[in-house]
Amino acid sequence: MAADFPAIPYKANAHRASNKRTSSPPASRNMPTVGKWLFCLIIVSILTAIHTSLLLNTMDEGSSTDPWLDFEKIEETDLALKASKTTIDSSTSSSTSTFYRDDDNENMATPVDLDGDDDDADANEGSEVETNTDADSQGEETHQQEGDDDDDNNSQASNQQLEPASTPSNTTTVTNTAQTSTCNGFEHGDNTPLSDVTSIFNCGSSSGKCHWFFPSKFLDTSCGIGKEFTSQLNRMKELFDSNELWTGGPPIVLPSASIVPENMVVNPFRDGPWPKHNISMIHVHKTAGTSLVIAFAKVLKKGAQGKRLTLYLPKKKSAKEEKTGSNESDWKHNTNLRKPAKTEILVTAQNKYIAAFNESSAFLDHAVKYRQPDEWGEKDHTIFAVVRDPVDRFVSAIGQATGAPGSTTNGIGKQLLDACLKETSKKTLNCFIELMHSNSTWIEVHFTPMLLEIAFATINKDIPVAIFPFKEVPNLLVELGSNPAQKKKDGKASNYRKSEVLTNMSVNDYDDDMLKRLCSIYKMDALFMNHIGMTTKCDRFMALI
């Protein structure tokens, strides 16, 4: 500590008396040497005590029960890393500007459809007990192998393989040597499977069809493989705080089911009895999410216990916007015209679903890796999510966000069509890629990167998530007692999408330049999928973006 207070050489001229007084030696000259050191020691002790007190106060503040505290820590750490120039290049991150849309009437009291599929609105908002639903009458279409939604999109490419994929060497570059050394022992999460349990949820085992993923570790600002993307997670929190996140979109729900074999009716689609386990799901959009949410509702009718929690309910659109998509006549074909965001949020509306959010947060605290049948605690559950190749998913997202069933009231479908619907599917696809670059993926929930959806739905808590590839959707439906040959949404069905151009759009419309630009937008998804052993169509571009 003495180094913080360097000795200042004594200068006689500094203490020279004025002409009106008799010169006398300064007091410090007469002070014994031991006294000087004692004086310095006292000063140092006082400053140390002050510093310790401030530190304790800071730690106390850090013990807040705010479930978003982890996001705030990411934001603070991100700024610190930028200041020390140890962050990696984030030049490929999407722009944070968005389509801001008028929201003249939040309509927060209006019953909403918790499936987000334009079926009859659910009677109860927030947390909803699913013991009596109308899922059986929700108009299910024939299910093809892909799962929820779509597109022939070159079906071979839609099936990600659970094979090791080399992560591009340039995706994580830290300039601080000491920090790199510290990260050598960083734990990215325990992927060890159970040795004697046969289940598709026993990730990493011979029967498992999934891989364990720890989103908070992947996005750790010091050593996470995806730390370059934490700024976008912070942007998500900013939009959440201002009630502008996914305005007009469907609610973010967490369905769950606790299955005890003796309480269940026979599963006609499964060989053998029901397994005993507790499972829940993150609804990643455009990965068969709606079909799986409905399957969770159905399994509760077959004897399972569970609830559908609402983590987040986006602000509603005004009636005029839901009908027209915009109040601006000159917006067409000009993606640079954006409405300013409204900052006036009614406190009652903003706080209306805090209880539901807090219940979801407490529920997530009990997420665990898959367990032995006799080891499940009452609150334990294994949470899973489905992901698909981002190149395929983007085509599906375009067809959905432009006003397909389930998104007819998103308040932006007409704007998207006016801006980008061209005479061919290739030109339309290229326009939407440019739209993501100029306005970001925040314009509509279905464009959100899968990594951010998973991190948001887990509130960035340090919990495991079982990640399934898209091709496993039929097996997941069987586990929930639903017909694997049924699907809720079919992007190739006649009149499902708003235009024949959109219906005919497929991955074959991409050229290499379009793929490279799209993959720069969804780099985080490709990197995340590589991390857990999946391959994507973006992999060959990773070293270039």
N, C-alpha and C positions, 0 to 999 in steps of 0.2 A: 504493500500500500504506500510505502514511502515514496515510491517512484511517481505516484500521482501528485506529490507535493514536492517538487525539486527545490533544493535550497537556493535562495537568491543571494548572491554575493553582496556583502555589506559595502555601501558607498558612503564615505564620510560626507560628501557634498550634499547628499540627499537629506541630511539632518542638520545642515548648517543653520544656525540661528539667524533671525532677522537682525537688522542694525539696531533695533530698539531693545534687544534683550542680550543678556550675557550668554555667550556660547557655553554649552554644557554637553557632556557625552550623552549619546542616546541611551535610553533605558536598556535596550537589548545588549549594549556593550558590557553592562554591569551584571547581566543575568548569567548565572553559572551555566556551564555546558549541560549538566544533568537537568537543569530546569528547562532548558530549551527542548531537549528531547522529550521530557515529560509533557510539556505543552503540546508538542506535535502529536504525541501518542493520544492525548485526550481528544484532540480535534479529529484524528483518524477514527477513534472509537465512536465518537458521536455520529460521524458520517456513515460508518458501517451500520450502526443501529438504525439510522434513517433508511438506508438502502434495504435492509432486511425487512423492515416494516412495510415498505412499499411492495416488496416482493411477495410477502404474505398476503397483502391485500389483493394483489393481482391473482394469486392462486385461489383465493376465496371467490373472486369474480368468475374464475374459470370453472367453478363447480356449479354453475348455473344449470337448471333443469331444462333449459331451452333445447328441444330436440334438434334444432338446426345448428347447435353450437359447433359441431364438427365442420359444417360448411363455413362458418365464420373463421374457424382456425385455418382452414385451407386458404381463405382469402388473405388472412394476415400473413401466413407463411409464404404465400405466393409473392406478395409485395416484398417481403424480406429477401426472397431468392432473387427477385429482379434487381434489388438494390445491390446485392453482392455479385451480380453478373454470373450466377451459377445456373440460371434457368436455361432450358434448351430452346431451340428455335421453334417458334410457334407460328411461323409465317403462313403455314397452310391452314391454320384454323379459320373457320367460317367467320364472316363479318358479323358483328354483334348488332348491326342495324336490322330492323324488322319492318314488315308491313304493320303499321299501327292502324287499328281500325276503330271507328266510332263505336262506343258502347253507351248509348244514351240511356239505356234502361238495363240495369244488371239483372232484374227479374230473379233475384236469388231465392225468393219464396216459391217460385214455380216448381212443381214436382219435375224431376229430371229422370231420364232413362239411364239407370246405372250401368246398363250393358253398353251404352254408347252405340246402339244399333238401330235407332229410330223405331223401336217397338214401343208398346204402351209404356208410358212413364211409370216408374216405380213409385209406389205410394209413399214410402218412407225414405227420407234423405239421411245422409251420414252413414252410420253403421246399420247394417240390415241383416236380420236373421233370415236365412235362406231355407227355412224348413217348409215353406209353402210358396212356390214360385209358379210362374206361368211359362216356364222354359219349354215345356212339351209342345206348346202351341206357337212357337216363335218362328215357324216357317223355315225348316231346315231343308237345304237342297242336297243333292247327291254329292258326296265327298269324294274327291280324287286323292291320289297319293300325297299331293303336296300338303294338304292340311287345310288351313283356314281360307286362304283367299285365292288363289289364283292360278295364275297365269301359266300357260304352258311355258312361256319364258325359257325355253330350252330346258326341259325337265331334268336332263342329266346334270346340268350345272347347278340346279337348285339344291342338290343334296351334298351338304358339306361332309367331308370325310373326317373321321376322328383319327387322323394320322398326324404324326409330328410334322410341323411346318417350321422351317427356319425363320427366325425373326430377323428382319433386315438389320444389319449391323449399325446403320446410321440413325436408327430411330430414337436412340437415347444417348445424348452426348452431354456429359457434365464436365465443365472446365475446371472445377475445383477438385484437385487430386485427393485432398484429405477426405472430402465428402464421398468420392468414389470408393476409397478404401473402406469407409464406414459402411457403405452399401453392400459390400461383399458378403456380409453376414445377414443381410435383410431377409426376413421371412415373408415370402409371398403367399403363404397359406398352406395348411396341411391338406394334401390331396390323397392321403392314405385311405384306401377303401377298407370296409369290413371284410374279414377273410372268409366268413362262413354264412353270408347272407345273400340269397338270390333275389335280386330286385333291379329293375331298370334304374332305380334311384340310388343304388349303391355305386356311385360314380367311380370309375377307374377299375372296377372289378370285371370279371369275365362276363357277368350278366348286366353290368351297368351300361347305360346308353348315354351317359352324360359325363361332364367334366366339372370339377369343383372350381369355383371362381370366387375371389374375394375382392369386390369392387373397390373398397376403401384402401386396400393395400395396393391395388393396381394404380390408383390415383394418388397415392402418398406423394406429397410434394417434395420430399427429400430423396426417396429411393424407388418410388413407384415406376413401373415400366411406362405407364401412361401419364406421368406427371405433367407433361407438356399441355395436357388438356384440362387441367384444373381451372384455368381461367374461364373455360366454357361452363364448367360446373358452377363457378361463382356467378356467371351471367344468368344461369338458370335460377339461382337463389334470388338474384336481384329482381327478376321477373315475377318470381313467386311472392316476394315481399310486397311488390307493387300491385299484386293481383292482375298482372298482365300476361301470365304464363298460359299459353294455349287457349286464349280467349275464344269462347264459343265451342271448344272441343269437348270430348267426352270426359267423364270423371276417371280418375286414376284409382282403381280398385285392387284389393288384395283378397281374392276368394280363398277359402280354406275348407278342409274336410278331415275329420278324425274318423278313421275307419276301424271298427271292431268287427271281425268276421261274423261272430254269432248274432250280431244285431242287423246284418245285411241280408237283403233278398239276393237271390242267385244272380250272378253276373253272366249273362248269356254269351258274352263276347270273350270271356276269359277261360282258359283251361285251368281248372283247379279252383280252390277257394280264394276269397279275398285275402290280401295281406293285411296284417295289423300295422298301421302306421298313421302318422299325422302329416299331411302335405298341404302346401299352399303355393300360390303362383303370382309371379309378376307378369302383368299383361304388357308384353312388348308388342307394339302395334305393327301390323302387317306380318305377323308370324303365327297365324291361326289363333290369335288371342280370343276373339269372340266365340269361336267354336269351343274353346277350352273353358271359358267363363260359363257358358251354358252347361257344359258337361259337369262342372262343379255344382251348379244348381240342381242338376238331375240326380247326382249321387246322394245329395241330401234327402231326396225323396226315396232313396233305396235303403235308408237306415243310417247313413253317416250323420255326424254332428259337425256343425261349422257355421261360419258367418261370412258374409262379404263385407269387408271393411272399406270405407272410402277414405283414401289417403288425401286426396285433393279434388276439389270440385271447381273447375274453371268458371270464370265469370261468364254469364250469359250474354247473348247478343240482343240488341233491340229487335222488335218485330220487323221493322223496316229493313234492317241489315240482313235478317234471316231470309227475307224474301228476295232482296235485290243483290246482296253481297257488298254493296257500296253506296255511298251517298255522293260520290264524285263522278261527274259525267266525263271529265277529261283524264281519268286515270288510265284508260285503255292503252295498252302497248307502251306504257311509260312506267317502268319499274322503279324509277327514281322518285316518283311522287308518292310520298308516304304521309299518312295522317299522323299528327303528333299524339303521343301517348297521353292519356288522361291520368293525372296524378291524384285527383280527388277520389278517394275511396271511402265509402261509408264505413264507419267503425263497426256498426252492427253487422254489415255484410261481410266485412273482413274477418270478424271473429265468429261468424255463425258456425263454422265447421271446425273450430279449434278442438272441441271435445272429440270429434271423430278422428282428427289428425293425431291427437295425443293417444287415443286408443290404438291406432295403427302403429304408432311409435313403440308403445309398450308391447304390442304383439310381436314386432320385429325383434325385440330384445331376446326372444326365446327361440329364434331361428337357429337350428343346429344341423350338423351333418347327419346323414341317415343312421339309424340306430337299430339295435336288436329289437325284435318284437316285444320283449318284456322290459325294455329299458326306456320306453317313451314316457316322459313326464306329461302331466295333464296339459301343460302349456307349450310343450316342445312341438316343433314342426320343422320339416325340411321344405325350404322354399325353392322353387325352380322357375326357370325362364326358358323360352325358346328363341333361338336366333337363326337368321338365314343370311345367305350371301348378300352384302349390301347392294351389289349391282342388281340382283333380282328384286330385292325389296324396294328399291327406288322406283322401278317401273310400277309395281303394285301400289306404292304410295301415291303416285301421280293419279292413277285411276280412282283411288279412294278420296283424296283431298279435293278433287274437282267436283265433288257433289254426289258421289255414289251413295247408295243406301247406307245409313249410319253416319253420313257426313253432310246431309242435305241442309242442316242448319248451322254449319260451321262458320257462316258469315264471310267466307272468303272464296268459296268455290267458283262463283261467277267471275270474280276478279282474276283468278288463276286461268280460267278458260279464255277470258278476254285477252289476257297478256300472252298466252303461249299456245293456244290451240291453232295449229297450222294445217296446211293441206296434206302433209304426210306425217306418219308417226315418228320418223327419224328427226324431222325438223322440230316437231313438238317436243320430243325428248331432249334435243339439244337446247331448246329454249328454257326448259325447266332446269337443266344443269346450270345455265347462266343465271337463272333466277335465284338459285341457291347461293351462288357466288356473290351476287349483288345484294341480296336481302337476307341471307342466312337461313338455316333450317328451322328457325323459330316461328316461321310464318304459319305453320300448321303442324299439329302434333305428330302426324304420320311421317313427317320428314325428319323427326328428331333422331339423332344417332342412337343406336341400341344401347351403347355403353352408358349414355347419359340417362336414358329411361331406367336402366337397372340401378344406377347410382342414385337417382332421384327416388325411385320406389323403395329403396332400402335406407333412405335418409343418410346415406354415406356411413352407415353403421358398419362396424367390423364384424360382419357375419358372412357365412358361406352361402353361395347360391349354386344350385345344380343347373348347369347350362346344357340344354338339349339342342341338337341340330334340327333343322326344320323337318327333315325326313322322318323324325321320330314322332311326329304329331299323331299318326294313327295309333301307335303303341300307347301314348299318353291317354288318348281317348278310351282305349280298352281298359286301362288302369282305373278310369273314372266310371266305367260301366256304360260307356256310350258307343254307338255304332261308329267304327273307324272309317266307314265308307260315306259318312255324311259330313257336310260342311255348311257353315252358316253363310259365308260369302264366297261368290265365285266370279272373279274378275273377267272371265271369258264368257259368262252367260249373256245371252242376248238382252240388250237394253239395261244391263247392270251399270255400265259406265255411261257417261254423258254423251259420248261420241263414238262412232265406229272407228275413228282414228285412234282413240284411247284403247278400245277393245282389241285392236290389232297390234298394239305396241308390244314389243318383246325385247329381250336382251340382244336379239339379232340386229336391232337398230343401232346399237353402239358401234362406233369406230374407235380406233386406238386413242385418238385425241380426246374424244368424249369420255372414254373410260378413265383416262389419266386425270382429267379435270374432276370427274365425279369422285374418283378415289382420293383425291386431295381433300375433298369435303368430308368423306367418311373414312379417313385414314385411321381414326381412333377405333372404329369398328373392326377394320382389317387387322390392326395391331392386337386388339383384344382377342379376336378369334384365333390369330396365330399363337398367342400366348397360351391358350388352352388346347391347342393341337388341331385346330380346324384350318382349312385352306379356303381362300376366296379368289375371285377373279381379279382382285386388286393386288395380289401378292407380287406380280411381276413389275408393278409400278412403284412398289414401296421405296426402293432405293432412289427414285427420281422425284418423290414428292415430300 
